[in-house]
Amino acid sequence: MYDYIIVGAGSAGCVLAARLTEDPGTKVMLLEAGPPDDAPEIHIPAAVATLIKGPYDWDYGTTPQEHAAGRSVYWPRGRTLGGSSSTNAMIYIRGHRYDYDTWRDAYGCEGWGYSDLLPYFRRAEDQQRGETPHHGVGGPLRVEDLRYKHPLTRAWVQSAKAYGLAANSDFNGEDQDGVGFYQVTHRRGRRWSTAAGYLRPAEGRPNLTVVTDALATRVLIEKGRAVGVRYEIRGATAEARAEAEVILSGGAVNSPQLLMLSGIGPADHLRSHGIDVLVDAPVGQGLQDHPFVNVMFAAPRTKSLWELVGTRALVLHAALGRGPYASNIAEAGGFARTADGLPAPDLQYHVLPTPFVDQGLVEPSERLLSVLVTAVAIAARGSLTLRSASPYAKPLIDPAYLADRADLDILVAGVRQARRIAACGPLASLLSGEHAPGEHVVSDEDLADFVRRECATLFHPTSTCAMGGGDDAVCDLELRVRGVDGLRVVDASVMPAVPRGNTNAPTIAIAERAAAMIRG
């Protein structure tokens, strides 16, 4: 018997396991569907592209997207200790103050405004630059400046400033607007996931049990209370019991799927799959994600990042944590606004000194600069539903990309701005033509068609088990699932709306605050 069972050892689950077991009297089981994070490529930042479509990836795909040329879009999600923090591009971004104040004011999430969450961002952080009112030191999550910056990304930053965007050395400080290099979750040039930062120091505690390769198939609910979890491990079925709580930390895909498999979700949908309804709740509804489109430019005179990695670079990284393998690939970028009067940026850039074709599934072979133009103020809402009552069936994921014209307009405006930046400063002499969409694509409608054909996920799904101040939200303001005692969700799925920026840091802060709530 455990006090707490945590399902999912990702960005949130590792935080919870570490924080809850700081109390030696609290017994915790942490279940992870994937394998351990012991592959060398997980810990080498520039090897991130080798992790997709493999044993560390759930390898999801969306339903055909009506407003995005009818395409199914590949969705990678981390499936190992550390979850997506072990497979992502390691960018440390918190989001804008306006995002969290909107959670509080528009969604009734009292206690989840920016000033409420800032102490938990700071508590998690071990900031290389030192302590400030916005940053913490000594926390489990190491945040560092990049040890390697490619000449093309340096040139992009200079050109963006020449175009007129402000320089910003800290997107997590007073202002988010502007351009610069991203800080990353690295320690001495190596990936620093939540498994590395939180779980490793806690693994030796006698009150923590970590089980990998264990797929949770059902939350056990008796008399309206969650009492344990059923899971499959190496072909066998097992059960574990929790005296205090079951906590779902599987992320915006797996947590709603497990809730629905357990009888918590839209009643008619559950009945259509022969699942007994325990709680009729909008689980899986309200899905949000950041869509991006890639604008690529030819850079024939500058060696691309893919040309710089190899045996010598690998030896350098192994010895000193430096060189091209210390690149997170998406080295630079920033935030901008496509119109006057916006309360916060609606556009984010990620700049890669290498081709990024078909979401990284195509091996690079050309010298190209990739500028990922990303809409971060999203209007569209999608859904996640069950494909069947089998826990092995991947759910139906419909992010409703571009269903709201406003999202499409942001990306079209972003493509135009990316082109103007490329014509300024040092890039004007380093680049020799536009690879995608191509100079012939000029009109708004042609650019819109390009966006529809090419947009994809920036890997930031949220909001499928959203918290809220009203009874219609899946979770209450302490992230407890309404209608079931002893059951909580702690991960990106509880966000009422996706924040402006990468979602790993906000997920960690949510887990820090949840751990504090649980411990009282």
Secondary structure, 3 states (H helix, E strand, C coil): CEEEEEECCCCCHHHHHHHHCCCCCCCEEEECCCCCCCCHHHHCHHHHHHHCCCCCECCEEECCECCCCCECCEECCECCCCHHHHCCCCECCCCCHHHHHHHHHHCCCCCCCHHHHHHHHHHHEEECCCCECCECCCCCEEEEECCCCCHHHHHHHHHHHHHCCCECCCCCCCCCCEEEECEECEECCEECCHHHHHHHHHCCCCCEEEECCEEEEEEEEECCEEEEEEEEECCEEEEEEEEEEEEECCHHHHHHHHHHHCCEECHHHHHHCCCCCCEECCCCEEEECCEEEEEEEECCCCCCHHHHCCHHHHHHHHHHCCCHHHCCCCCEEEEECCCCCCCCCCEEEEEECCCCCHHHCCCCCCCEEEEEEEECCCCCCEEEECCCCCCCCCCEEECCCCCCHHHHHHHHHHHHHHHHHHCCCCHHHHCCCEEECCCCCCCHHHHHHHHHHHCEECCCCECCCCECCCCCCCECCCCEECCCECEEECCHHHCCCCCCCCCHHHHHHHHHHHHHHHHC
